Amino acid sequence: MKSYPISIKTFGERAVLVEWPNKVDVSILADILDFMDAFKELKLPGWEMSVAYNSVTMVCNDEHLDFEDIKGIIQECHQKQAASKSKRIQHLWRIPVCYDAEFGIDIEEVSKTLKLSKDELIKQHTSYQYIVYGIGFLPGFMYMGGVPESLEIPRRAEPRLQVAKGSVGLASKQTGIYPQESPGGWNIIGNCPIPLFNPSLKDPCFVKVGDKIQFQQISRAEYDLYKIEGEVGIYKPEKVILNA
């Protein structure tokens, strides 16, 4: 696995921003995740990390942050992990989506813009496995890359003040699911009935950065059933272990 150059800069009084080359690339994401695994193994107290496409924000919860000291640790950690790549467990999650018109409020417009029939749009959207490059904006909101060029469409010119929980959207080279009701400007083509974020659990979001998502089309009746199962906590999303 290829290792990439990084830049390290301060990001406020108690945070550090580590950046990789500015492009969306699976091998860059793998290098980032390898670095994060190696840094966690140091077991330094008070540190939290979050990843987004080509960067990692590292927040120190201690009272004092010595930038030069941590910069050296980060550089050494990245160099060492580059020489000894570990095998990481990667999961493929199959997530149900209902594309009926009451949920896919933009699907007709998206179909016209992309010059695809509704059935072909759904077929393409469910045929690909999308990589989770980051989780943020909202707790549990997964930024998924790998959208085929045929499904690329700009964000809406006018964002909505309210996008329903579970809405599945397209925006440029990304697809994603709104884990809760929120303002948003993505093109909504369906809805996922199962909860993606539960703050009462030890791991609130069952999907991790680096995992893959594949959508599965479901009927309205299946949507209602899965929604009830999700609300009572008995729905288990299908999971496949992949080689990292």
C-alpha positions as CSV (number, residue, x, y, z in Angstrom):
1,M,0.0,0.0,0.0
2,K,1.4,3.4,-1.0
3,S,2.2,6.0,1.6
4,Y,1.6,9.7,1.0
5,P,3.3,12.9,2.1
6,I,1.5,14.8,4.9
7,S,1.4,18.3,6.2
8,I,0.8,19.2,9.9
9,K,-0.5,22.5,11.1
10,T,-2.1,24.0,14.2
11,F,-5.9,24.1,14.2
12,G,-6.7,26.3,17.2
13,E,-5.3,26.1,20.6
14,R,-5.9,22.4,21.2
15,A,-6.1,20.9,17.8
16,V,-3.9,19.8,15.0
17,L,-4.8,19.3,11.3
18,V,-3.0,16.6,9.4
19,E,-3.6,16.8,5.6
20,W,-2.9,14.3,2.8
21,P,-2.8,15.2,-0.9
22,N,-6.0,17.1,-1.8
23,K,-7.9,14.5,-3.8
24,V,-10.5,11.8,-3.1
25,D,-8.7,8.5,-3.4
26,V,-9.2,5.1,-1.8
27,S,-5.5,4.6,-1.3
28,I,-5.2,7.9,0.5
29,L,-8.0,7.0,2.8
30,A,-6.3,3.7,3.5
31,D,-3.1,5.6,4.4
32,I,-5.1,7.9,6.7
33,L,-6.8,5.0,8.5
34,D,-3.4,3.2,8.9
35,F,-2.0,6.3,10.5
36,M,-5.0,6.6,12.9
37,D,-4.7,3.0,13.9
38,A,-0.9,3.5,14.6
39,F,-1.5,6.7,16.6
40,K,-4.2,5.0,18.7
41,E,-1.7,2.3,19.6
42,L,0.5,4.9,21.2
43,K,-2.3,5.2,23.8
44,L,-1.6,8.9,24.4
45,P,-4.3,10.3,26.8
46,G,-6.8,13.0,25.9
47,W,-6.7,12.7,22.1
48,E,-9.7,12.4,19.7
49,M,-9.5,12.1,15.9
50,S,-12.0,12.6,13.1
51,V,-11.4,12.0,9.4
52,A,-12.8,13.7,6.4
53,Y,-11.7,12.6,2.9
54,N,-8.0,13.8,2.9
55,S,-7.4,15.1,6.4
56,V,-7.5,14.2,10.1
57,T,-8.5,16.6,12.8
58,M,-6.8,15.7,16.1
59,V,-8.1,17.4,19.2
60,C,-6.2,17.4,22.5
61,N,-8.4,17.5,25.6
62,D,-5.6,18.2,27.9
63,E,-4.9,21.8,29.1
64,H,-1.7,22.3,27.2
65,L,-0.7,21.3,23.6
66,D,2.9,21.4,22.6
67,F,2.7,21.6,18.8
68,E,6.3,20.9,18.0
69,D,6.3,17.9,20.3
70,I,3.1,16.4,18.9
71,K,4.2,17.2,15.3
72,G,7.3,15.1,15.8
73,I,5.2,12.3,17.2
74,I,2.8,12.4,14.3
75,Q,5.6,12.4,11.7
76,E,7.4,9.5,13.4
77,C,4.1,7.6,13.7
78,H,3.2,8.1,10.0
79,Q,6.7,7.0,8.9
80,K,6.6,3.8,11.0
81,Q,3.1,2.8,9.9
82,A,4.1,3.3,6.3
83,A,6.7,0.6,6.7
84,S,4.4,-1.9,8.4
85,K,0.9,-1.8,7.0
86,S,-1.6,-3.8,9.0
87,K,-4.6,-5.8,7.6
88,R,-7.7,-3.9,8.5
89,I,-11.2,-5.4,8.7
90,Q,-13.5,-3.7,6.3
91,H,-17.3,-4.2,6.2
92,L,-19.8,-4.0,3.4
93,W,-23.2,-2.9,4.7
94,R,-26.4,-3.4,2.7
95,I,-28.8,-0.6,3.5
96,P,-32.5,-0.7,2.6
97,V,-34.0,2.3,0.7
98,C,-37.5,2.9,-0.6
99,Y,-37.4,5.0,-3.8
100,D,-41.2,5.6,-3.9
101,A,-42.2,9.2,-5.0
102,E,-43.4,10.2,-1.5
103,F,-39.8,9.7,-0.3
104,G,-37.8,10.4,-3.4
105,I,-39.1,14.0,-3.7
106,D,-36.5,14.9,-6.3
107,I,-36.2,11.6,-8.2
108,E,-38.3,12.7,-11.2
109,E,-36.3,15.9,-11.6
110,V,-33.0,14.0,-11.1
111,S,-34.1,11.4,-13.7
112,K,-34.9,14.1,-16.3
113,T,-31.6,16.0,-15.6
114,L,-29.5,12.8,-15.9
115,K,-31.5,11.6,-18.9
116,L,-32.3,8.3,-17.2
117,S,-35.5,6.6,-16.5
118,K,-36.5,6.3,-12.9
119,D,-35.9,2.5,-13.0
120,E,-32.5,2.9,-14.5
121,L,-31.5,5.6,-11.9
122,I,-32.5,3.2,-9.1
123,K,-30.7,0.3,-10.8
124,Q,-27.5,2.3,-11.0
125,H,-27.7,3.7,-7.5
126,T,-28.2,0.2,-6.0
127,S,-25.5,-1.4,-8.2
128,Y,-22.5,0.3,-6.8
129,Q,-20.6,-0.1,-3.5
130,Y,-19.8,3.3,-2.0
131,I,-16.9,4.0,0.3
132,V,-17.5,6.0,3.5
133,Y,-14.9,8.8,3.4
134,G,-16.1,10.7,6.5
135,I,-18.9,10.9,9.1
136,G,-20.0,14.4,10.2
137,F,-22.1,17.5,9.5
138,L,-24.8,15.6,11.5
139,P,-24.0,12.8,13.9
140,G,-24.0,9.7,11.8
141,F,-24.1,11.5,8.4
142,M,-22.0,9.4,6.1
143,Y,-20.2,11.1,3.2
144,M,-20.0,8.3,0.5
145,G,-17.8,8.5,-2.6
146,G,-17.7,6.3,-5.6
147,V,-20.8,7.7,-7.4
148,P,-20.6,6.9,-11.1
149,E,-20.3,9.8,-13.5
150,S,-23.8,8.9,-14.9
151,L,-25.3,9.8,-11.5
152,E,-23.3,13.0,-10.8
153,I,-25.6,16.0,-10.3
154,P,-25.0,19.3,-8.6
155,R,-26.6,20.2,-5.2
156,R,-30.0,21.9,-5.4
157,A,-29.8,25.6,-6.2
158,E,-32.0,26.3,-3.2
159,P,-31.4,24.1,-0.1
160,R,-34.5,23.0,1.9
161,L,-35.1,24.1,5.4
162,Q,-36.3,20.6,6.3
163,V,-35.1,17.3,4.9
164,A,-36.7,14.3,6.4
165,K,-34.8,11.8,8.6
166,G,-33.6,8.9,6.5
167,S,-33.6,10.8,3.2
168,V,-31.1,9.5,0.7
169,G,-29.5,12.1,-1.5
170,L,-27.1,12.8,-4.4
171,A,-24.8,15.7,-4.6
172,S,-22.0,15.9,-7.1
173,K,-19.7,12.8,-6.7
174,Q,-21.4,11.9,-3.4
175,T,-24.3,10.1,-2.0
176,G,-25.5,10.1,1.6
177,I,-28.3,9.5,4.1
178,Y,-29.6,12.2,6.5
179,P,-29.6,10.5,10.0
180,Q,-32.1,13.1,11.3
181,E,-34.3,15.9,10.1
182,S,-32.1,18.8,9.0
183,P,-31.7,21.6,6.5
184,G,-30.0,20.3,3.4
185,G,-29.3,20.9,-0.3
186,W,-28.9,17.4,-1.7
187,N,-31.2,15.9,-4.3
188,I,-33.5,13.4,-2.4
189,I,-34.2,10.2,-4.3
190,G,-35.4,7.9,-1.5
191,N,-35.6,7.1,2.2
192,C,-33.9,4.6,4.5
193,P,-36.2,3.3,7.3
194,I,-33.5,2.2,9.8
195,P,-31.8,4.4,12.4
196,L,-28.1,5.2,11.5
197,F,-27.2,6.9,14.8
198,N,-28.1,5.9,18.3
199,P,-26.4,8.0,21.1
200,S,-27.4,5.5,23.7
201,L,-25.2,2.8,22.3
202,K,-21.4,2.3,23.0
203,D,-20.8,2.7,19.2
204,P,-23.6,5.2,18.2
205,C,-22.9,4.7,14.5
206,F,-22.5,1.1,13.4
207,V,-20.7,2.1,10.1
208,K,-17.1,3.2,10.2
209,V,-15.0,5.4,7.9
210,G,-13.5,3.0,5.3
211,D,-16.5,0.7,5.2
212,K,-18.6,0.2,2.1
213,I,-22.3,0.8,1.6
214,Q,-24.6,-0.8,-1.0
215,F,-28.2,0.2,-1.2
216,Q,-31.0,-2.3,-1.7
217,Q,-34.4,-1.2,-3.1
218,I,-37.3,-2.1,-0.9
219,S,-41.1,-1.8,-1.3
220,R,-43.4,0.5,0.7
221,A,-44.6,-2.5,2.7
222,E,-41.0,-3.5,3.5
223,Y,-40.2,0.1,4.4
224,D,-43.0,0.1,7.0
225,L,-41.8,-3.2,8.5
226,Y,-38.1,-2.3,8.7
227,K,-39.1,1.1,10.2
228,I,-40.9,-0.7,13.1
229,E,-38.1,-3.1,13.6
230,G,-35.6,-0.3,13.7
231,E,-37.6,1.6,16.2
232,V,-37.8,-1.3,18.6
233,G,-34.2,-2.2,18.1
234,I,-34.5,-5.6,16.4
235,Y,-33.5,-4.7,12.8
236,K,-30.0,-6.0,12.0
237,P,-28.5,-4.5,8.8
238,E,-26.8,-7.1,6.5
239,K,-23.0,-7.1,7.0
240,V,-20.3,-8.7,4.9
241,I,-16.7,-8.8,6.0
242,L,-14.3,-7.7,3.2
243,N,-10.6,-7.9,2.8
244,A,-8.9,-4.6,3.6
